[in-house]
Amino acid sequence: MPLTGLKVGLIGGGAMGGALAAGLVKGGRIPQDALLVSDVNVQRLQHLEENLGVRTLQDNKLLVERVDIVILAVKPDVVVPVLQEVGSFLRPEQTVISIAAGVPLRLVEKNVPQGVPVIRVMPNTPCLVGAGASAYALGSSAGPRDAVRVEAIFASVGRVVPVKEALLDAVTGLSGSGPAYVYLVVEALADGGVRMGLPREVALVLAAQTVLGAAKMVLETGEHPAQLKDRVTTPGGTTAAGLFVLEDRGLRAALIEAVKAAAARSRELSSAGTS
């Protein structure tokens, strides 16, 4: 086990921090007493203690002194102040992981001692239900050991892949914003079912489960989506009729442009936040 014998510290116990805590403990990646969580919100800490049995505290410096892996699960505008608070306590044998959107590696590395490994991760909201898609980029001092650590952590809440930092804006446009695109698709499919006479609650369950099942087919079979699509498309059949409408109305192009627009906006926001 990559995390055996290691202690993990979460600075920030909000939605994503809480999801990581639950994934690590409930997934058996680390024992309860190997996870420390700090937060300014006492109620959040009490909730994590009661539901996960993890150790909590409100002293970030004390947390950093006690752990091997530090995860910054705070809002982007809080990252630098937190690092200025705990930076002198960080050590080269530790791994620092930031999940703050739009905060580049260079800004984190600038605020930690030289030689401390830093990793930037872009997770998405389905991590909250253990079905997330996360991508990570290694900083200048991070190596294979650190990659193994970050993959073990984020595999507890879904799937994780390595990318170059320059591609994290594209990741944001695809998997970061992607859940919202899929919610729109699920809603539209359900609306179609309702239009054809299905009760709303039935249509919504069928639409959501269909999207979930189709995604699992892609991931578990390893086949290209086009192959899977062709397999259920009988010449002259119902699926062919539906696909013709989707292609004719530009669904494919619209999704491609949505990813492009979101990635461009992510790049703009990152530049504005670090200029």
C-alpha positions in Angstrom: 0.0 0.0 0.0 1.6 3.3 -1.1 0.3 5.2 2.0 1.2 2.5 4.6 2.9 4.1 7.6 2.3 7.7 6.4 0.2 10.4 8.0 -1.9 12.7 5.8 -2.9 16.2 6.8 -5.8 18.1 5.3 -5.8 21.8 5.7 -9.5 22.6 4.9 -12.4 20.3 5.8 -15.0 21.7 3.4 -16.7 19.8 0.6 -13.7 18.5 -1.3 -11.5 18.1 1.8 -14.3 16.1 3.5 -14.7 14.0 0.4 -11.0 13.1 0.4 -11.1 12.3 4.1 -14.1 10.0 3.6 -12.5 8.3 0.6 -9.2 7.7 2.4 -10.8 6.3 5.6 -13.8 4.5 4.2 -11.7 3.1 1.4 -9.2 1.7 3.8 -6.3 3.7 2.3 -5.2 4.9 5.7 -6.4 4.2 9.3 -8.4 6.9 11.1 -5.6 7.9 13.3 -3.3 8.6 10.3 -5.5 11.4 9.0 -5.5 14.9 10.6 -7.8 17.7 9.5 -7.6 21.4 10.3 -10.2 24.0 9.7 -11.4 27.3 11.1 -14.9 26.0 11.2 -15.4 24.0 14.4 -18.7 22.5 13.3 -17.0 21.0 10.2 -14.4 19.4 12.4 -17.0 18.0 14.8 -18.8 16.5 11.8 -15.7 14.8 10.5 -14.8 13.5 14.0 -18.3 12.1 14.5 -18.7 10.5 11.0 -15.2 9.4 10.2 -13.4 9.2 13.6 -10.5 11.3 12.3 -8.3 13.5 14.4 -8.9 17.3 14.0 -7.3 20.5 15.2 -7.3 24.2 14.5 -3.6 24.7 14.4 -2.2 24.4 10.8 1.4 24.5 12.0 0.9 21.7 14.4 -0.7 19.6 11.6 2.2 20.2 9.3 4.7 19.1 11.9 2.9 15.8 12.4 2.2 14.6 8.9 4.1 13.3 5.8 1.6 14.6 3.2 0.0 18.0 3.3 -3.1 18.6 1.2 -4.2 22.2 0.7 -8.0 22.0 0.4 -8.7 25.7 0.8 -10.0 28.4 -1.4 -7.5 29.9 -3.9 -7.3 33.2 -2.2 -6.3 31.5 1.1 -3.5 29.4 -0.3 -0.7 32.0 0.0 -1.7 33.1 3.5 -1.8 29.5 4.7 1.6 28.8 3.2 3.1 31.9 4.7 1.8 30.6 8.1 3.1 27.0 7.7 5.9 27.3 5.2 8.8 27.3 7.6 7.5 24.0 9.1 7.5 22.1 5.8 10.3 19.6 5.0 11.7 18.2 1.8 10.7 14.6 2.8 7.0 15.7 2.8 4.7 16.1 -0.2 2.5 19.2 -0.6 -0.6 18.8 -2.7 -2.7 21.8 -3.7 -6.3 21.4 -5.1 -6.9 25.1 -5.3 -8.3 26.0 -8.7 -6.2 28.4 -10.7 -3.2 28.5 -8.4 -0.1 27.6 -10.4 2.7 25.5 -9.1 5.2 28.4 -9.3 3.1 30.3 -6.7 3.0 27.5 -4.3 6.7 26.7 -4.7 7.5 30.3 -4.2 6.0 30.1 -0.7 7.5 26.8 0.5 11.2 26.0 1.4 13.4 25.0 -1.5 13.3 21.3 -2.3 9.8 20.7 -0.9 7.9 18.6 -3.5 4.7 20.3 -4.7 1.9 18.8 -6.7 -1.1 20.6 -8.2 -4.4 18.6 -8.6 -7.6 19.5 -10.5 -10.4 17.3 -9.1 -14.1 17.6 -9.9 -17.3 17.5 -7.8 -18.1 13.8 -8.4 -15.3 13.1 -6.0 -18.0 13.8 -3.4 -19.6 10.4 -4.4 -16.4 8.6 -5.0 -16.7 8.9 -8.8 -14.4 11.8 -9.5 -12.0 12.5 -12.3 -8.7 14.2 -11.2 -5.6 15.2 -13.0 -2.3 16.2 -11.4 0.9 18.0 -12.4 4.2 17.6 -10.6 6.3 20.5 -9.5 10.0 20.9 -10.1 11.0 19.1 -6.9 8.4 16.3 -7.1 9.4 12.8 -8.2 8.0 9.3 -8.6 7.5 8.9 -4.9 5.3 11.9 -4.8 3.4 10.8 -7.9 2.6 7.4 -6.2 1.4 9.3 -3.1 -1.0 11.6 -5.0 -2.4 8.8 -7.1 -3.1 6.7 -4.1 -5.0 9.6 -2.4 -7.1 10.6 -5.4 -7.8 7.0 -6.5 -9.8 6.8 -3.3 -12.4 9.2 -4.7 -12.3 8.2 -8.4 -9.8 8.1 -11.2 -6.6 10.1 -11.5 -4.3 10.8 -14.4 -1.0 12.7 -14.8 -0.7 15.7 -17.1 1.6 18.6 -17.7 0.6 21.8 -15.8 0.0 23.6 -19.1 -2.9 21.2 -19.8 -4.7 21.8 -16.5 -6.8 24.5 -18.1 -7.9 22.0 -20.6 -8.7 19.6 -17.8 -10.8 22.3 -16.2 -12.7 22.7 -19.4 -13.3 19.0 -19.7 -13.6 17.2 -16.4 -13.8 20.3 -14.1 -16.8 21.8 -15.8 -17.9 18.6 -17.5 -20.3 17.5 -14.8 -22.4 20.5 -15.5 -22.6 19.6 -19.2 -23.6 16.1 -18.3 -26.3 17.4 -15.9 -27.7 19.4 -18.8 -27.7 16.2 -21.0 -29.4 14.2 -18.3 -32.0 16.9 -17.9 -32.6 17.1 -21.6 -32.9 13.3 -21.9 -35.4 13.3 -19.1 -37.4 16.1 -20.7 -37.5 14.1 -23.9 -38.9 11.1 -21.9 -41.5 13.3 -20.3 -42.5 14.7 -23.6 -43.2 11.2 -24.8 -45.3 10.4 -21.8 -43.0 9.1 -19.1 -43.5 10.3 -15.5 -40.8 12.9 -14.5 -39.3 10.8 -11.7 -39.1 7.7 -14.0 -37.6 9.7 -16.9 -34.9 11.2 -14.6 -33.8 7.8 -13.2 -33.7 6.3 -16.6 -31.7 9.2 -18.1 -29.2 9.3 -15.2 -28.7 5.6 -15.1 -28.3 5.5 -18.9 -25.5 8.1 -18.7 -23.8 6.2 -15.8 -24.0 2.9 -17.6 -22.7 4.2 -20.9 -19.7 5.8 -19.1 -19.0 2.5 -17.3 -19.0 0.7 -20.7 -16.4 3.1 -22.0 -14.2 2.8 -19.0 -14.5 -1.0 -18.3 -14.4 -2.3 -21.9 -11.6 -0.1 -23.1 -13.4 0.2 -26.4 -13.7 3.5 -28.3 -17.1 5.2 -27.8 -17.6 5.1 -31.6 -17.4 1.3 -31.5 -19.9 1.1 -28.7 -22.2 3.5 -30.4 -22.1 1.5 -33.6 -22.9 -1.7 -31.7 -26.3 -0.3 -30.6 -27.1 1.4 -33.9 -29.1 -0.8 -36.1 -29.3 0.4 -39.8 -32.6 2.1 -40.2 -33.5 1.7 -36.5 -34.5 3.9 -33.6 -31.0 4.8 -32.4 -29.9 5.7 -35.9 -32.9 8.1 -36.2 -32.0 9.7 -32.8 -28.3 10.0 -33.6 -29.1 11.7 -36.9 -31.0 14.5 -35.1 -28.2 15.0 -32.6 -25.5 15.3 -35.3 -27.8 17.5 -37.4 -28.4 19.8 -34.5 -24.7 20.1 -33.8 -24.4 18.3 -30.4 -20.9 17.1 -31.0 -19.6 20.6 -32.1 -21.4 22.3 -29.2 -19.7 20.1 -26.6 -16.3 20.6 -28.2 -16.8 24.4 -28.2 -18.0 24.2 -24.6 -14.8 22.6 -23.4 -12.8 25.1 -25.5 -14.6 28.1 -24.0 -14.4 26.8 -20.4 -10.6 26.1 -20.8 -10.1 29.6 -22.2 -11.9 31.1 -19.3 -9.9 29.0 -16.9 -6.7 30.4 -18.4 -8.0 34.0 -18.1 -8.9 33.5 -14.5 -5.6 31.9 -13.7 -3.7 34.7 -15.3 -5.7 37.4 -13.5 -5.2 35.7 -10.1 -1.5 35.5 -10.4 -0.6 38.7 -12.2 
